[in-house]
Amino acid sequence: MRTTDLQLTAATVLENPFPGLRPFREGEEHLFFGRESQVDHLVDKLAATRFLSVVGTSGTGKSSLVNCGLKPALHRGTMTSVGSTWCIVQFRPGGRPVRSMARAFAEEPTFFCGFEPEGLSLLEIVDATLNMSSLGLADLFEFARFAAGTNLLVVVDQFEELFRYGKTTQSSPDGLSGEAIAFVNLLLEAHTQTRYPIYIVLTMRSDFLGECSQLDRLPEVMNQGQYLVPRLTRDERRQAIAGPISVAAADLSPVLLTRLVNDVGENPDQLSILQHAVNRTWAFWQSDGHGEGCLGLGHYDNEKVGTMSRALDGHAEEAYAALHTASEQKLCAKIFKAITDKGTDARGIRRPMRLKTLCAVTGSTADEVIPILDLFREPSRSFLMPPLAETIDLETVIDISHEILMRVWLRLKAWSDEEASSAATYRRLAETASLHAEKRARLWSDPDLQTALDWKARENPNLAWAGLYRPGFEVAMSFLDASKQVRDRDLAQVEFDRRWRRITPFLAGLLLIIFLSFSARLSDALAPYVRPAVKQVFSHKAEHLSEVIVNGFGFQLAAVICILSYAGLSLGGQLIYRKLVFPTILRQISERPCASETPICLEGSATTPQFGTAIAASASSLAPANLSSMFNSGFIDCLVLISLSITTFIIGLQCAIQFPWGGTVFIAIAYLNPPFWGLFYPSLMVHSRLHRTLGDLVFSIAVTDLQGNPPSFMRMLLRTLSIILSWALLGLGFLMQPFTPGRRTLHDLIAGTTVIQRERTRKVEASTEFSQAAHPMPTA
């Protein structure tokens, strides 16, 4: 803390006549000027109706008007019809209004003077009486046994809390809790009964007037006794400034007085800022001139005070700058976020909170929180309540002194917006988690998931904080963890597939070399068994035909063996490689930092086309299959084609042996068998119930037209014929796939088709992003 602040604090504890941001308290009526006519109207209206609602915008001085205007006037006997003997009970409703009322009655020393409870505590007795029936206030009045002529005034300050807290507690269909409705009924019944002199006064922000229509009879009663706090006239503003200074026996420059009145203008919200500005001006005058001389313009318009436009924000920043460590500043932000609320009400309202609850919400101890509270409770600031002179414990209610602080202190304004955004994220998460528990919603995927993970890492929410906005914190966190586990496993699978694809070409190349090396030897091994059967059937062409059949049969059998070997080695190798590598990949992905500038996009969402359903998108917007999947699918389909060819070859050979006309059938099968299956197998499979070839099914790819629909039979036939051209160009028709729009091969471009990835959740460009996360590029 600066030396000047220490001097200001010591000098202004008793002498500063301006309260600053906090309302005037009872006992400070000698400093309360400019409201005399308004006090008279309040007394008259309360006498006529016995139910007075003091309504005004934030900053119009409603609480001060009741504390230092109405209450002292009643004690002076201004309401001549009932005398000057009053028992006044004042409280704020909070989240449990009946309980708050009971506590206020139990703590009022004049209400149960000399009463010694047995068994139950006084608070429990009062609480039970109020909850017993709507005539609870009348019962309490009778139970108190006041002296004759004593009147009871019940002051409900900040009545709008009834509606604000109703949004965060279990509420009725009207949006209010059952306790809130019972509380209003207590007030209305106390007003309706005529046996006891019970008077009700409410203070409420005018922007909550519409909320009162939710409650039966309350609007009608309020209309009879409503008092809308008017603006101060220019002369009244002069009195509000000059009066306290004259009480403190100081002199005020007429120039400064005129400047202050002009700076207030016609905005009623400026009255609170005016009180703070003159409080700071007085403090600067004391520290600068030791309280001597006249308060002049130089004490107001300077860098220290900053006039009304900068006084409050600069003073609050000065207090914040006194926090020396980052952990203290972070805790300070959590404290102010907890006791201000824009998450449940965009208008921005206070959220008073007991110290023990505040510690739980911020995840701190009282020893850590209290020093920060004391810094903002100093008399030279009075940003937080209660004042520094009052000792606080775990049951003490902490509150900001005025809502204007939320609108003028720019840092707090930003904190409030951050808290509102954080609360909205949590409520959405908790709602989705609740729906997921009912099997009405899916786990989250990116970018929603990554946004929630970043929020969790940044805000570190806990159960007490979540209770301010919505129940179900544990379910929400479990839902978030489950979503992350599924996302991480999907991304790990993508990275594993990427690494495995690097290995499969070498395996396929090795088997191709084996095939070329051993197909001839396999034909020689089969010759002793095939040639006798061929000679027996085709004696006149036996030698030449047997050579052709042996070589073809050996070639096909070698291909079958190689493809089967590739499939077995690929499957077995992948399983072994998965056992060795996948846990490491999953751990690396799970341990990545949560914060991400670029959302992670998983395919398989609504943007990935479901096969057989038209998708209004171009081929570039579909999820294209990679070349490795197409290559592996082709291997499987070759295996199927060769198996079909061998099967029909054997059938033709048997026909040739058993039937006279079998030779002609066998020759036709030998020459037409491969092209027949090669042409019609893909087209027939795409139009079957599977909608794909077996190879496509295994590797989760599918051939579609450019709209995501199954291609027609003739389009598939054209595509199959075009594959011959892709092979004839030494495979260039396949190799061009990574460089074309939509990753389409030559035969796809010719036939107007594309190959898409289906049913496998994977990340777009996952390999590149994961590699960058695991091995970041060095900076220059």
Buried (B, 14 or more C-beta within 10 A) or exposed (E): BEEBBEBBBEBBBEEBBBBBBBBBEEEBBEBBBBBEEBBEEBBBBBBEBBBBBBBBBBBBBBBBBBBBBBBBBBBEEBBEEBBBBBBBBBBBBBBBBBBBBBBBBBBBEEBBEEEEEEEEEBBEBBBEBBBEEBBBBBBBBEBBEBEEEBBBBBBBBBBBBBBBBBBBBEBEEBEBBEBBBBBBBBBBBBBBEEEBBBBBBBBBBBBBBEBBEBBEEBBEBBEBBBBEBBBBEEEBBBBBBBBBBEEBEBEBBEEBBEBBBEBBEEEBBBBBBBBBBBBBBBBBBBBBBEBEEBBBBBBBBEEBBBBBEBBBBBBBBBBBEBBEEEEBBEBBBBBBBBBBBBBBBEBBBBBBBBBBBBBBBBBBEBEBBBEBBEBBBBBBBBBBBBBBEEEBEEEBBBBBBBBBBBBBBEBBBEBBEBBBBBBEBBBBBBBBBBEBEEEEBEBBBBBBBBBBBBBBEEBEBBEBBBBBBBBBBEBBBBBBEBBBEBBBBBBBBBBBBBBBBEEBEEBBEBBEEBBEEBBEEBBEEBBEEBBEBBBEBBEEBBEEBBBEBBBBBBBBBBBBBBBBBBBEBBEEBBEEBBEEBBEEBBEBBBEBEEEBEEEBBBBBEEEBBEBEEEBEEEBEBBBBBBBBBBBBBBBBBBBBBBBBBBEBBEBBBEBBBEEEEBBEBBBEBBEEBBEBBBBBBBBEBBBEEEBBBBBBBBBBBBBBBBBBBBBEEEBBBBBBBBBBEBEEEEEEBBBBBEEBEBBBBBBBBBBBBBBBBBEBBBBEEBBEBBEEEEEEEEEE
